[in-house]
């Protein structure tokens, strides 16, 4: 396979977000908190230019997988920036054909848990803890049926 001599991409950091780079560890601070991630496993060079507020990632003599790692790494950092500025909201729907699934959100021992009953018709009660500062709630039935 042919190797490209140098491949480089950059990501502009928006105003109101503070990004620090310590070797391969990226820390992003915003209005909603702080996120830190270590990209030491990625074989690329990262450099943060504070004057232009750009994070640059570079690969020397990389094959296609190493070059695609640049875009993947910068996409992870972009998602971190979105997380500390806007946050994320996920909606999950319950899909069933024959066995109706019963899902409840409860607070047990100071921690929120999601109880899943009658999954695929089984008698076992599945308990899923809600970790960190995530919030889980059922959507009102008049708005959307079977949504968490």
Buried (B, 14 or more C-beta within 10 A) or exposed (E): EEEEEEBBBBBEBEEEBEBEBEEBEBBBBBEEEEBEBEBEEBEBEBEBEEEEBBBBBBBBEBEEEBBEBBEEBBEBBBEBBBBBBEEEEEEEEBEEEEEEBEBEBEEEEEEBBBBBBBBEEEEEEEEEEBEEEEEBEEBEEEEEEBBB
